[in-house]
């Protein structure tokens, strides 16, 4: 298992970790995302960092800092489903202290079949991140009839939504 | 596990603010009414278990083909849209 080493002594130290999936990676302490409720299936994992790979910025990997072996691929749902219209339940809004829309963002977990032949996105339970407090929670929508495994069309619309 | 017997229209309290009422009983189906603060998520267990399975399946994906040192911290705020609130 990798060892975390703090390189720079400052109010916002740069931390370098060695990750099984991504190798050596640096981040600032202020960029860490806190998941106080864990994630379903990974209830004990609280600290994550959002990583993207060069040339594949459409995917965001939620890399656990508590268990370096765990990284969940996710993406902005509107890149693929421009009509996605989640209504966040009250518990999400109060627990994450969601205020202005620009303060938070959504990521939906992506599952790929072996060989990435087929990919699905969890539109039922988006991960909501308050960018101001850097706190996140996976929230189950109560309306909208969204599926946990919504097939991603092979020819996804260009990533122009919201641009 | 605590096991309680309840008749139709009887209820149990969980803590001070969660109340569960037996609304209807029909053969092997029990309808429950749940009164809970809006800050508490209430879901069927199957839904939560399905989300758990999906997260575990996602984390178990094969390694990405990109070189390791290319991973960098993602810009979560860039060009993203926010959802509507209830």
gemmi code that builds the backbone of each chain (N, CA, C; Angstrom):
import gemmi

chains = {
    "A": [
        ("UNK", (0.858, -1.197, 0.000), (0.000, 0.000, 0.000), (0.887, 1.237, 0.000)),
        ("UNK", (0.443, 2.265, -0.667), (1.279, 3.446, -0.837), (1.349, 4.259, 0.450)),
        ("UNK", (2.388, 5.012, 0.560), (2.586, 5.861, 1.733), (2.424, 7.308, 1.312)),
        ("UNK", (1.654, 8.032, 2.078), (1.457, 9.450, 1.785), (2.612, 10.234, 2.377)),
        ("UNK", (3.185, 11.116, 1.567), (4.259, 11.942, 2.092), (3.955, 13.400, 1.793)),
        ("UNK", (4.103, 14.203, 2.815), (3.895, 15.634, 2.640), (5.201, 16.260, 2.214)),
        ("UNK", (5.141, 16.971, 1.102), (6.373, 17.496, 0.531), (6.605, 18.937, 0.952)),
        ("UNK", (5.552, 19.739, 0.878), (5.712, 21.171, 1.125), (5.021, 21.533, 2.431)),
        ("UNK", (5.742, 22.200, 3.293), (5.165, 22.690, 4.539), (4.499, 24.025, 4.277)),
        ("UNK", (3.189, 24.054, 4.308), (2.490, 25.321, 4.131), (1.075, 25.139, 4.627)),
        ("UNK", (0.293, 26.216, 4.537), (-1.096, 26.138, 4.983), (-1.884, 25.186, 4.095)),
        ("UNK", (-1.454, 25.046, 2.850), (-2.152, 24.173, 1.910), (-1.129, 23.234, 1.278)),
        ("UNK", (-0.685, 22.242, 2.060), (0.443, 21.449, 1.591), (0.115, 20.623, 0.350)),
        ("UNK", (1.135, 20.451, -0.475), (1.038, 19.549, -1.606), (1.368, 18.149, -1.108)),
        ("UNK", (0.519, 17.215, -1.443), (0.712, 15.835, -1.006), (0.934, 14.981, -2.248)),
        ("UNK", (1.906, 14.119, -2.182), (2.163, 13.202, -3.281), (1.861, 11.789, -2.824)),
        ("UNK", (1.077, 11.091, -3.610), (0.726, 9.711, -3.267), (1.100, 8.800, -4.428)),
        ("UNK", (1.293, 7.538, -4.098), (1.525, 6.543, -5.125), (0.283, 5.658, -5.191)),
        ("UNK", (-0.413, 5.719, -6.304), (-1.697, 5.049, -6.430), (-1.567, 3.821, -7.327)),
        ("UNK", (-2.198, 2.705, -6.932), (-2.087, 1.494, -7.749), (-2.565, 1.713, -9.184)),
        ("UNK", (-3.576, 2.532, -9.361), (-4.166, 2.702, -10.686), (-3.494, 3.794, -11.495)),
        ("UNK", (-3.070, 4.855, -10.809), (-2.594, 6.027, -11.539), (-1.112, 6.321, -11.319)),
        ("UNK", (-0.440, 5.587, -10.471), (0.958, 5.882, -10.194), (1.089, 7.098, -9.300)),
        ("UNK", (2.182, 7.838, -9.499), (2.443, 8.995, -8.642), (1.536, 10.146, -9.019)),
        ("UNK", (0.968, 10.768, -7.998), (-0.010, 11.825, -8.248), (0.074, 12.839, -7.113)),
        ("UNK", (0.014, 14.125, -7.462), (0.088, 15.183, -6.450), (-1.205, 15.961, -6.383)),
        ("UNK", (-1.545, 16.367, -5.188), (-2.729, 17.205, -5.005), (-2.495, 18.119, -3.817)),
        ("UNK", (-3.323, 19.153, -3.719), (-3.253, 20.026, -2.560), (-4.280, 19.582, -1.524)),
        ("UNK", (-3.966, 19.796, -0.291), (-4.887, 19.392, 0.787), (-6.258, 20.054, 0.596)),
        ("UNK", (-6.262, 21.281, 0.059), (-7.534, 21.997, -0.136), (-8.381, 21.371, -1.239)),
        ("UNK", (-7.798, 20.472, -2.032), (-8.543, 19.848, -3.125), (-9.208, 18.534, -2.711)),
        ("UNK", (-8.959, 18.114, -1.479), (-9.552, 16.858, -1.010), (-11.059, 17.038, -0.826)),
        ("UNK", (-11.813, 16.026, -1.234), (-13.261, 16.026, -1.052), (-13.606, 15.143, 0.143)),
        ("UNK", (-14.479, 15.665, 0.992), (-14.888, 14.931, 2.182), (-16.266, 14.312, 1.929)),
        ("UNK", (-16.382, 13.009, 2.163), (-17.673, 12.317, 2.068), (-18.041, 11.802, 3.462)),
        ("UNK", (-18.686, 12.649, 4.276), (-18.935, 12.277, 5.678), (-19.795, 11.029, 5.822)),
        ("UNK", (-20.608, 10.724, 4.807), (-21.486, 9.553, 4.873), (-20.894, 8.382, 4.083)),
        ("UNK", (-19.653, 8.501, 3.666), (-19.055, 7.474, 2.828), (-19.775, 7.408, 1.489)),
        ("UNK", (-19.632, 6.274, 0.808), (-20.377, 6.020, -0.418), (-21.012, 4.645, -0.272)),
        ("UNK", (-22.220, 4.436, -0.810), (-22.818, 3.100, -0.724), (-21.843, 2.043, -1.271)),
        ("UNK", (-21.603, 1.025, -0.471), (-20.619, 0.016, -0.849), (-19.239, 0.300, -0.281)),
        ("UNK", (-19.000, 1.561, 0.061), (-17.704, 1.956, 0.632), (-17.956, 2.923, 1.791)),
        ("UNK", (-18.696, 2.439, 2.765), (-19.189, 3.323, 3.811), (-18.076, 3.927, 4.659)),
        ("UNK", (-16.926, 3.246, 4.730), (-15.877, 3.731, 5.622), (-14.914, 4.684, 4.919)),
        ("UNK", (-15.081, 4.890, 3.625), (-14.149, 5.762, 2.898), (-14.688, 7.187, 2.888)),
        ("UNK", (-13.911, 8.107, 3.431), (-14.389, 9.474, 3.622), (-13.661, 10.496, 2.758)),
        ("UNK", (-12.387, 10.256, 2.502), (-11.585, 11.273, 1.803), (-11.291, 10.817, 0.378)),
        ("UNK", (-11.648, 11.678, -0.570), (-11.428, 11.367, -1.975), (-10.761, 12.553, -2.658)),
        ("UNK", (-10.127, 12.261, -3.788), (-9.612, 13.310, -4.647), (-10.155, 13.025, -6.048)),
        ("UNK", (-10.572, 14.092, -6.726), (-11.109, 13.933, -8.086), (-9.962, 14.045, -9.076)),
        ("UNK", (-9.736, 12.991, -9.844), (-8.636, 12.981, -10.809), (-9.185, 12.861, -12.222)),
        ("UNK", (-8.472, 13.452, -13.156), (-8.809, 13.199, -14.555), (-7.525, 12.858, -15.294)),
        ("UNK", (-7.662, 12.119, -16.365), (-6.520, 11.699, -17.155), (-6.390, 12.592, -18.380)),
        ("UNK", (-5.155, 12.944, -18.694), (-4.900, 13.819, -19.832), (-5.497, 13.225, -21.107)),
        ("UNK", (-6.272, 14.033, -21.794), (-6.895, 13.570, -23.026), (-8.221, 12.867, -22.797)),
        ("UNK", (-8.530, 12.586, -21.540), (-9.818, 11.940, -21.226), (-10.485, 12.683, -20.085)),
        ("UNK", (-10.541, 13.997, -20.255), (-11.038, 14.856, -19.168), (-12.529, 14.682, -18.921)),
        ("UNK", (-13.232, 14.012, -19.836), (-14.671, 13.833, -19.623), (-14.948, 12.908, -18.449)),
        ("UNK", (-13.964, 12.101, -18.112), (-14.155, 11.203, -16.973), (-13.436, 11.750, -15.747)),
        ("UNK", (-14.120, 11.676, -14.633), (-13.539, 12.086, -13.358), (-13.443, 10.835, -12.491)),
        ("UNK", (-12.234, 10.552, -12.034), (-12.042, 9.390, -11.159), (-12.082, 9.868, -9.715)),
        ("UNK", (-13.007, 9.333, -8.954), (-13.032, 9.632, -7.527), (-12.126, 8.626, -6.838)),
        ("UNK", (-10.939, 9.094, -6.526), (-9.906, 8.238, -5.956), (-9.964, 8.343, -4.440)),
        ("UNK", (-10.144, 7.196, -3.785), (-10.131, 7.196, -2.321), (-8.719, 7.442, -1.811)),
        ("UNK", (-8.624, 8.284, -0.790), (-7.337, 8.480, -0.125), (-7.216, 7.579, 1.100)),
        ("UNK", (-8.341, 6.993, 1.517), (-8.317, 6.066, 2.652), (-7.935, 4.662, 2.197)),
        ("UNK", (-8.351, 4.296, 0.991), (-7.998, 2.993, 0.416), (-7.542, 3.226, -1.023)),
        ("UNK", (-6.223, 3.325, -1.240), (-5.719, 3.684, -2.579), (-6.170, 2.725, -3.676)),
        ("UNK", (-6.640, 1.526, -3.308), (-7.072, 0.577, -4.332), (-8.421, 0.958, -4.936)),
        ("UNK", (-9.151, 1.855, -4.279), (-10.509, 2.172, -4.728), (-10.532, 3.498, -5.493)),
        ("UNK", (-11.007, 3.421, -6.737), (-11.236, 4.623, -7.544), (-12.485, 4.394, -8.387)),
        ("UNK", (-13.431, 5.315, -8.283), (-14.686, 5.174, -9.028), (-14.689, 6.122, -10.221)),
        ("UNK", (-14.890, 5.591, -11.421), (-15.010, 6.477, -12.577), (-16.392, 7.133, -12.596)),
        ("UNK", (-16.413, 8.397, -12.966), (-17.680, 9.118, -13.030), (-17.567, 10.155, -14.136)),
        ("UNK", (-18.686, 10.805, -14.407), (-18.680, 11.857, -15.425), (-19.827, 12.815, -15.157)),
        ("UNK", (-19.685, 13.992, -15.733), (-20.759, 14.968, -15.718), (-21.923, 14.393, -16.533)),
        ("UNK", (-23.077, 14.160, -15.888), (-24.165, 13.494, -16.619), (-24.657, 14.268, -17.830)),
        ("UNK", (-24.552, 15.610, -17.792), (-25.114, 16.418, -18.884), (-24.286, 16.346, -20.152)),
        ("UNK", (-23.052, 15.872, -20.041), (-22.262, 15.646, -21.252), (-22.916, 14.597, -22.134)),
        ("UNK", (-23.558, 13.644, -21.486), (-24.098, 12.489, -22.211), (-25.613, 12.560, -22.292)),
        ("UNK", (-26.232, 13.060, -21.236), (-27.687, 13.154, -21.192), (-28.079, 14.616, -20.943)),
        ("UNK", (-28.118, 15.419, -22.017), (-28.367, 16.860, -21.842), (-29.723, 17.154, -21.212)),
        ("UNK", (-30.673, 16.217, -21.306), (-32.002, 16.459, -20.755), (-32.148, 15.998, -19.303)),
        ("UNK", (-31.072, 15.498, -18.731), (-31.118, 15.022, -17.342), (-31.607, 16.149, -16.429)),
        ("UNK", (-32.634, 15.860, -15.648), (-33.234, 16.912, -14.800), (-33.474, 16.377, -13.391)),
        ("UNK", (-32.403, 16.139, -12.652), (-32.576, 15.592, -11.303), (-33.162, 16.621, -10.344)),
        ("UNK", (-34.079, 16.149, -9.523), (-34.596, 16.989, -8.441), (-34.006, 16.465, -7.139)),
        ("UNK", (-33.147, 17.264, -6.551), (-32.463, 16.793, -5.354), (-33.438, 16.770, -4.177)),
        ("UNK", (-33.470, 15.659, -3.427), (-34.376, 15.584, -2.281), (-33.924, 16.517, -1.170)),
        ("UNK", (-34.866, 16.884, -0.291), (-34.548, 17.859, 0.775), (-33.368, 17.446, 1.651)),
        ("UNK", (-33.228, 16.142, 1.913), (-32.122, 15.759, 2.800), (-30.777, 16.067, 2.167)),
        ("UNK", (-30.718, 16.009, 0.842), (-29.451, 16.320, 0.173), (-29.128, 17.798, 0.300)),
        ("UNK", (-30.145, 18.614, 0.099), (-29.928, 20.059, 0.133), (-29.534, 20.513, 1.529)),
        ("UNK", (-30.193, 19.953, 2.559), (-29.860, 20.396, 3.913), (-28.531, 19.819, 4.385)),
        ("UNK", (-28.285, 18.534, 4.099), (-27.059, 17.940, 4.641), (-25.814, 18.492, 3.952)),
        ("UNK", (-25.925, 18.860, 2.678), (-24.766, 19.393, 1.958), (-24.736, 20.921, 1.966)),
        ("UNK", (-25.719, 21.535, 2.631), (-25.806, 23.002, 2.704), (-25.738, 23.616, 1.312)),
        ("UNK", (-26.559, 23.087, 0.405), (-26.532, 23.563, -0.971), (-27.255, 24.894, -1.063)),
        ("UNK", (-26.585, 25.862, -1.635), (-27.166, 27.178, -1.791), (-27.223, 27.556, -3.252)),
        ("UNK", (-26.310, 28.408, -3.659), (-26.301, 28.862, -5.042), (-25.924, 27.706, -5.973)),
        ("UNK", (-26.567, 27.640, -7.155), (-26.291, 26.534, -8.079), (-24.811, 26.414, -8.445)),
        ("UNK", (-24.103, 27.550, -8.510), (-22.698, 27.467, -8.935), (-21.800, 26.897, -7.836)),
        ("UNK", (-22.379, 26.705, -6.646), (-21.586, 26.165, -5.545), (-21.459, 24.648, -5.593)),
        ("UNK", (-22.284, 24.002, -6.428), (-22.195, 22.544, -6.394), (-22.253, 21.941, -7.786)),
        ("UNK", (-21.817, 20.702, -7.863), (-21.764, 20.006, -9.135), (-22.211, 18.566, -8.933)),
        ("UNK", (-22.501, 17.905, -10.039), (-22.942, 16.515, -9.989), (-22.000, 15.635, -10.789)),
        ("UNK", (-21.751, 14.465, -10.262), (-21.008, 13.432, -10.995), (-21.822, 12.148, -10.909)),
        ("UNK", (-21.885, 11.418, -12.014), (-22.602, 10.147, -11.996), (-21.615, 9.016, -12.261)),
        ("UNK", (-21.741, 7.961, -11.460), (-20.809, 6.839, -11.539), (-21.020, 6.085, -12.851)),
        ("UNK", (-19.917, 5.744, -13.488), (-19.930, 5.039, -14.764), (-19.430, 3.618, -14.539)),
        ("UNK", (-20.156, 2.656, -15.081), (-19.727, 1.259, -15.022), (-19.473, 0.787, -16.443)),
        ("UNK", (-18.318, 0.199, -16.653), (-17.989, -0.344, -17.971), (-18.002, -1.858, -17.895)),
        ("UNK", (-18.558, -2.483, -18.903), (-18.495, -3.941, -18.977), (-17.066, -4.326, -19.349)),
        ("UNK", (-16.698, -5.595, -19.155), (-15.340, -6.014, -19.509), (-14.998, -5.615, -20.945)),
        ("UNK", (-13.840, -4.977, -21.100), (-13.439, -4.502, -22.415), (-14.122, -3.208, -22.809)),
        ("UNK", (-14.873, -2.622, -21.860), (-15.580, -1.361, -22.106), (-16.473, -1.434, -23.332)),
        ("UNK", (-17.037, -2.639, -23.590), (-17.946, -2.797, -24.733), (-19.202, -1.967, -24.510)),
        ("UNK", (-19.720, -2.048, -23.296), (-20.903, -1.270, -22.960), (-20.625, -0.471, -21.710)),
        ("UNK", (-21.162, 0.724, -21.660), (-21.006, 1.548, -20.467), (-22.374, 2.011, -20.002)),
        ("UNK", (-22.510, 2.074, -18.680), (-23.758, 2.577, -18.114), (-23.441, 3.691, -17.124)),
        ("UNK", (-24.434, 4.529, -16.883), (-24.270, 5.625, -15.946), (-25.376, 5.544, -14.898)),
        ("UNK", (-25.012, 5.798, -13.661), (-25.985, 5.785, -12.568), (-26.645, 7.152, -12.463)),
        ("UNK", (-27.791, 7.281, -13.137), (-28.518, 8.555, -13.087), (-29.454, 8.618, -11.881)),
        ("UNK", (-29.725, 7.458, -11.271), (-30.621, 7.433, -10.111), (-29.959, 8.035, -8.877)),
        ("UNK", (-28.653, 7.803, -8.754), (-27.966, 8.234, -7.530), (-26.722, 9.051, -7.875)),
        ("UNK", (-26.924, 10.323, -8.252), (-25.768, 11.166, -8.565), (-24.957, 11.489, -7.305)),
        ("UNK", (-23.685, 11.708, -7.508), (-22.836, 12.177, -6.411), (-22.839, 13.697, -6.474)),
        ("UNK", (-23.335, 14.304, -5.416), (-23.447, 15.761, -5.362), (-22.269, 16.279, -4.547)),
        ("UNK", (-21.552, 17.262, -5.091), (-20.397, 17.821, -4.397), (-20.621, 19.309, -4.196)),
        ("UNK", (-20.572, 19.728, -2.960), (-20.574, 21.157, -2.646), (-19.146, 21.653, -2.839)),
        ("UNK", (-18.930, 22.471, -3.876), (-17.573, 22.906, -4.223), (-17.031, 23.918, -3.223)),
        ("UNK", (-17.917, 24.553, -2.503), (-17.486, 25.560, -1.524), (-16.952, 24.869, -0.268)),
        ("UNK", (-17.692, 23.864, 0.227), (-17.252, 23.170, 1.432), (-16.439, 21.920, 1.088)),
        ("UNK", (-16.400, 21.559, -0.187), (-15.731, 20.354, -0.694), (-16.249, 19.099, 0.032)),
        ("UNK", (-17.569, 19.093, 0.208), (-18.240, 17.955, 0.830), (-19.134, 17.287, -0.200)),
        ("UNK", (-19.137, 15.954, -0.201), (-19.926, 15.233, -1.190), (-20.784, 14.157, -0.565)),
        ("UNK", (-21.831, 13.786, -1.316), (-22.712, 12.722, -0.867), (-23.389, 12.106, -2.088)),
        ("UNK", (-23.491, 10.798, -2.102), (-24.257, 10.155, -3.166), (-25.718, 10.139, -2.749)),
        ("UNK", (-26.539, 10.714, -3.598), (-27.929, 11.007, -3.260), (-28.846, 10.166, -4.146)),
        ("UNK", (-29.835, 9.516, -3.543), (-30.810, 8.763, -4.328), (-31.993, 9.666, -4.658)),
        ("UNK", (-32.243, 9.829, -5.950), (-33.362, 10.671, -6.368), (-34.671, 9.960, -6.073)),
        ("UNK", (-35.668, 10.734, -5.699), (-36.973, 10.152, -5.374), (-37.963, 10.303, -6.520)),
        ("UNK", (-37.609, 11.125, -7.485), (-38.498, 11.340, -8.627), (-37.681, 11.253, -9.919)),
        ("UNK", (-38.400, 11.167, -11.020), (-37.745, 11.203, -12.325), (-37.623, 9.852, -12.996)),
        ("UNK", (-37.730, 8.762, -12.206), (-37.690, 7.431, -12.792), (-36.357, 7.068, -13.420)),
        ("UNK", (-35.253, 7.601, -12.887), (-33.946, 7.307, -13.463), (-33.434, 5.944, -13.026)),
        ("UNK", (-32.552, 5.368, -13.864), (-32.035, 4.028, -13.630), (-30.612, 4.070, -13.079)),
        ("UNK", (-30.304, 3.042, -12.281), (-28.954, 2.895, -11.741), (-27.961, 2.589, -12.866)),
        ("UNK", (-28.427, 1.882, -13.869), (-27.548, 1.536, -14.996), (-28.182, 1.979, -16.305)),
        ("UNK", (-28.072, 3.254, -16.578), (-28.602, 3.798, -17.826), (-27.554, 3.609, -18.919)),
        ("UNK", (-27.893, 2.874, -19.985), (-26.884, 2.658, -21.035), (-26.428, 3.979, -21.650)),
        ("UNK", (-25.119, 4.106, -21.823), (-24.564, 5.289, -22.475), (-24.533, 4.993, -23.977)),
        ("UNK", (-25.184, 5.836, -24.782), (-25.162, 5.592, -26.230), (-23.725, 5.562, -26.731)),
        ("UNK", (-23.472, 4.693, -27.673), (-22.088, 4.560, -28.165), (-21.623, 5.844, -28.816)),
        ("UNK", (-22.519, 6.484, -29.526), (-22.176, 7.795, -30.098), (-22.829, 8.851, -29.228)),
        ("UNK", (-22.156, 9.208, -28.146), (-22.720, 10.199, -27.240), (-22.687, 11.566, -27.900)),
        ("UNK", (-23.691, 12.406, -27.632), (-23.662, 13.765, -28.182), (-22.383, 14.484, -27.758)),
        ("UNK", (-21.937, 15.394, -28.595), (-20.720, 16.144, -28.277), (-20.887, 16.858, -26.942)),
        ("UNK", (-19.764, 17.008, -26.261), (-19.798, 17.557, -24.902), (-19.964, 19.068, -24.946)),
        ("UNK", (-21.108, 19.497, -25.423), (-21.333, 20.933, -25.513), (-22.345, 21.411, -24.500)),
        ("UNK", (-22.952, 20.482, -23.776), (-23.999, 20.872, -22.834), (-23.453, 21.845, -21.809)),
        ("UNK", (-24.111, 22.955, -21.665), (-23.741, 23.928, -20.651), (-22.520, 24.748, -21.012)),
        ("UNK", (-21.906, 24.476, -22.154), (-20.699, 25.212, -22.513), (-21.058, 26.580, -23.067)),
    ],
    "B": [
        ("UNK", (-31.667, -8.463, 16.199), (-32.714, -7.595, 15.637), (-33.926, -7.575, 16.565)),
        ("UNK", (-34.428, -6.407, 16.805), (-35.656, -6.260, 17.593), (-36.857, -6.628, 16.716)),
        ("UNK", (-37.708, -7.507, 17.225), (-38.897, -7.911, 16.469), (-40.144, -7.507, 17.253)),
        ("UNK", (-41.018, -6.759, 16.599), (-42.249, -6.303, 17.239), (-43.446, -6.761, 16.420)),
        ("UNK", (-44.514, -7.176, 17.098), (-45.771, -7.474, 16.403), (-46.651, -6.228, 16.420)),
        ("UNK", (-47.229, -5.917, 15.257), (-48.112, -4.762, 15.154), (-49.371, -5.166, 14.401)),
        ("UNK", (-50.477, -4.586, 14.766), (-51.723, -4.808, 14.032), (-51.947, -3.635, 13.082)),
        ("UNK", (-52.948, -3.787, 12.223), (-53.286, -2.724, 11.285), (-53.461, -1.399, 12.031)),
        ("UNK", (-52.863, -0.358, 11.470), (-52.943, 1.012, 11.989), (-52.133, 1.233, 13.266)),
        ("UNK", (-51.472, 0.186, 13.742), (-50.561, 0.413, 14.860), (-49.214, 0.887, 14.310)),
        ("UNK", (-48.439, 1.493, 15.179), (-47.209, 2.138, 14.710), (-46.044, 1.806, 15.624)),
        ("UNK", (-44.852, 2.082, 15.148), (-43.686, 2.088, 16.021), (-42.995, 3.438, 15.864)),
        ("UNK", (-42.314, 3.839, 16.911), (-41.512, 5.059, 16.863), (-40.047, 4.669, 16.840)),
        ("UNK", (-39.271, 5.324, 16.004), (-37.822, 5.182, 16.028), (-37.273, 6.550, 16.423)),
        ("UNK", (-36.705, 6.608, 17.607), (-36.293, 7.902, 18.127), (-37.526, 8.762, 18.386)),
        ("UNK", (-37.326, 10.081, 18.359), (-38.420, 10.983, 18.681), (-39.207, 11.415, 17.453)),
        ("UNK", (-38.649, 11.210, 16.262), (-39.292, 11.847, 15.111), (-39.493, 10.937, 13.903)),
        ("UNK", (-39.282, 9.643, 14.062), (-39.589, 8.729, 12.961), (-40.698, 7.783, 13.412)),
        ("UNK", (-41.805, 7.784, 12.649), (-42.962, 6.968, 13.003), (-43.312, 6.107, 11.805)),
        ("UNK", (-43.486, 4.805, 12.040), (-43.815, 3.871, 10.966), (-45.133, 3.194, 11.318)),
        ("UNK", (-46.114, 3.321, 10.419), (-47.468, 2.824, 10.649), (-47.760, 1.692, 9.676)),
        ("UNK", (-48.431, 0.642, 10.170), (-48.922, -0.407, 9.276), (-50.213, 0.103, 8.655)),
        ("UNK", (-50.167, 0.398, 7.361), (-51.309, 1.013, 6.681), (-52.246, -0.041, 6.109)),
        ("UNK", (-51.684, -1.124, 5.610), (-52.517, -2.177, 5.016), (-51.748, -3.486, 5.030)),
        ("UNK", (-52.482, -4.590, 5.163), (-51.893, -5.926, 5.102), (-52.719, -6.735, 4.114)),
        ("UNK", (-52.055, -7.290, 3.104), (-52.777, -8.078, 2.102), (-51.909, -9.272, 1.737)),
        ("UNK", (-52.298, -10.439, 2.249), (-51.540, -11.671, 2.023), (-50.075, -11.463, 2.399)),
        ("UNK", (-49.151, -11.489, 1.400), (-47.729, -11.381, 1.757), (-47.191, -9.957, 1.575)),
        ("UNK", (-48.066, -8.979, 1.462), (-47.618, -7.604, 1.281), (-48.091, -6.735, 2.448)),
        ("UNK", (-47.146, -5.989, 2.999), (-47.477, -5.054, 4.075), (-47.208, -3.647, 3.561)),
        ("UNK", (-48.181, -2.771, 3.689), (-47.972, -1.368, 3.318), (-47.647, -0.585, 4.571)),
        ("UNK", (-46.540, 0.147, 4.507), (-46.101, 0.927, 5.652), (-46.175, 2.408, 5.333)),
        ("UNK", (-46.625, 3.166, 6.276), (-46.539, 4.613, 6.163), (-45.386, 5.097, 7.014)),
        ("UNK", (-44.580, 5.982, 6.462), (-43.397, 6.447, 7.183), (-43.475, 7.954, 7.351)),
        ("UNK", (-43.430, 8.389, 8.593), (-43.354, 9.815, 8.880), (-41.967, 10.077, 9.437)),
        ("UNK", (-41.186, 10.836, 8.678), (-39.818, 11.130, 9.114), (-39.479, 12.558, 8.706)),
        ("UNK", (-38.560, 13.194, 9.408), (-38.130, 14.532, 8.999), (-37.590, 14.484, 7.571)),
        ("UNK", (-37.769, 15.573, 6.842), (-37.331, 15.602, 5.456), (-35.812, 15.553, 5.321)),
        ("UNK", (-35.119, 15.649, 6.433), (-33.656, 15.564, 6.379), (-33.172, 14.124, 6.387)),
        ("UNK", (-34.095, 13.167, 6.586), (-33.693, 11.766, 6.657), (-34.066, 11.049, 5.363)),
        ("UNK", (-33.070, 10.446, 4.685), (-33.401, 9.704, 3.472), (-34.128, 8.407, 3.807)),
        ("UNK", (-35.201, 8.123, 3.081), (-35.961, 6.886, 3.264), (-36.054, 6.191, 1.911)),
        ("UNK", (-35.554, 4.963, 1.835), (-35.580, 4.238, 0.565), (-35.847, 2.765, 0.806)),
        ("UNK", (-36.363, 2.098, -0.217), (-36.432, 0.639, -0.190), (-35.008, 0.094, -0.163)),
        ("UNK", (-34.796, -0.972, 0.606), (-33.448, -1.529, 0.737), (-32.873, -1.959, -0.603)),
        ("UNK", (-33.724, -2.501, -1.492), (-33.201, -2.992, -2.774), (-32.528, -1.871, -3.560)),
        ("UNK", (-33.088, -0.669, -3.469), (-32.520, 0.446, -4.225), (-31.118, 0.749, -3.714)),
        ("UNK", (-30.999, 0.821, -2.396), (-29.687, 1.125, -1.808), (-28.680, 0.019, -2.144)),
        ("UNK", (-29.142, -1.237, -2.075), (-28.238, -2.356, -2.370), (-27.801, -2.339, -3.831)),
        ("UNK", (-28.698, -1.926, -4.716), (-28.348, -1.832, -6.137), (-27.284, -0.754, -6.354)),
        ("UNK", (-27.405, 0.357, -5.635), (-26.404, 1.425, -5.747), (-25.058, 0.935, -5.201)),
        ("UNK", (-25.107, 0.188, -4.099), (-23.870, -0.396, -3.558), (-23.189, -1.290, -4.594)),
        ("UNK", (-23.989, -2.177, -5.209), (-23.422, -3.102, -6.205), (-22.832, -2.344, -7.380)),
        ("UNK", (-23.531, -1.288, -7.803), (-23.054, -0.513, -8.953), (-21.724, 0.176, -8.621)),
        ("UNK", (-21.633, 0.740, -7.426), (-20.376, 1.393, -7.037), (-19.229, 0.393, -6.986)),
        ("UNK", (-19.515, -0.788, -6.445), (-18.443, -1.793, -6.355), (-18.025, -2.251, -7.745)),
        ("UNK", (-19.019, -2.406, -8.635), (-18.696, -2.816, -10.008), (-17.863, -1.750, -10.704)),
        ("UNK", (-18.203, -0.477, -10.463), (-17.458, 0.618, -11.098), (-16.021, 0.642, -10.606)),
        ("UNK", (-15.827, 0.435, -9.315), (-14.480, 0.485, -8.741), (-13.648, -0.705, -9.186)),
        ("UNK", (-14.306, -1.762, -9.620), (-13.587, -2.964, -10.025), (-13.252, -3.015, -11.501)),
        ("UNK", (-13.389, -1.875, -12.168), (-13.111, -1.833, -13.608), (-11.658, -2.127, -13.922)),
        ("UNK", (-11.395, -2.582, -15.146), (-10.010, -2.784, -15.545), (-9.233, -1.469, -15.552)),
        ("UNK", (-7.939, -1.597, -15.480), (-7.072, -0.424, -15.423), (-7.226, 0.422, -16.684)),
        ("UNK", (-7.212, 1.739, -16.527), (-7.208, 2.574, -17.732), (-5.878, 2.420, -18.458)),
        ("UNK", (-5.915, 2.633, -19.770), (-4.716, 2.396, -20.575), (-3.740, 3.573, -20.541)),
        ("UNK", (-4.181, 4.713, -20.039), (-3.345, 5.906, -20.095), (-2.158, 5.776, -19.143)),
        ("UNK", (-1.046, 6.421, -19.480), (0.116, 6.387, -18.590), (-0.236, 6.950, -17.217)),
        ("UNK", (0.378, 6.379, -16.225), (0.009, 6.702, -14.854), (0.231, 8.167, -14.507)),
        ("UNK", (1.320, 8.731, -14.974), (1.678, 10.076, -14.503), (0.792, 11.161, -15.120)),
        ("UNK", (-0.154, 10.761, -15.959), (-0.998, 11.769, -16.582), (-2.178, 12.170, -15.709)),
        ("UNK", (-2.390, 11.486, -14.604), (-3.543, 11.822, -13.772), (-3.297, 13.136, -13.053)),
        ("UNK", (-4.285, 14.003, -13.101), (-4.173, 15.270, -12.378), (-5.519, 15.585, -11.737)),
        ("UNK", (-5.496, 16.536, -10.828), (-6.725, 16.878, -10.119), (-7.719, 17.501, -11.101)),
        ("UNK", (-8.934, 16.999, -11.082), (-9.950, 17.450, -12.023), (-10.512, 18.804, -11.615)),
        ("UNK", (-10.874, 19.607, -12.613), (-11.523, 20.887, -12.361), (-13.020, 20.663, -12.336)),
        ("UNK", (-13.573, 20.524, -11.139), (-14.985, 20.156, -11.014), (-15.927, 21.309, -11.342)),
        ("UNK", (-15.450, 22.532, -11.235), (-16.354, 23.661, -11.401), (-16.517, 24.101, -12.845)),
        ("UNK", (-15.659, 23.597, -13.737), (-15.590, 24.145, -15.094), (-16.761, 23.689, -15.954)),
        ("UNK", (-17.555, 24.635, -16.397), (-18.559, 24.369, -17.419), (-19.627, 23.372, -17.023)),
        ("UNK", (-19.814, 23.185, -15.745), (-20.802, 22.198, -15.341), (-22.117, 22.869, -14.978)),
        ("UNK", (-23.174, 22.119, -15.169), (-24.493, 22.657, -14.858), (-24.966, 22.105, -13.525)),
        ("UNK", (-25.762, 22.898, -12.860), (-26.280, 22.469, -11.566), (-27.711, 21.998, -11.728)),
        ("UNK", (-28.117, 21.092, -10.869), (-29.490, 20.578, -10.942), (-30.479, 21.532, -10.305)),
        ("UNK", (-31.722, 21.284, -10.547), (-32.752, 22.065, -9.880), (-32.992, 21.521, -8.488)),
        ("UNK", (-33.492, 22.372, -7.634), (-33.798, 21.938, -6.272), (-35.298, 21.782, -6.137)),
        ("UNK", (-35.661, 20.947, -5.172), (-37.088, 20.712, -4.973), (-37.716, 21.833, -4.174)),
    ],
}
model = gemmi.Model(1)
for chain_id, residues in chains.items():
    chain = gemmi.Chain(chain_id)
    for i, (resn, *xyz) in enumerate(residues, 1):
        res = gemmi.Residue()
        res.name, res.seqid = resn, gemmi.SeqId(i, " ")
        for name, pos in zip(("N", "CA", "C"), xyz):
            atom = gemmi.Atom()
            atom.name, atom.element = name, gemmi.Element(name[0])
            atom.pos, atom.b_iso = gemmi.Position(*pos), 0.0
            res.add_atom(atom)
        chain.add_residue(res)
    model.add_chain(chain)
structure = gemmi.Structure()
structure.add_model(model)
structure.setup_entities()
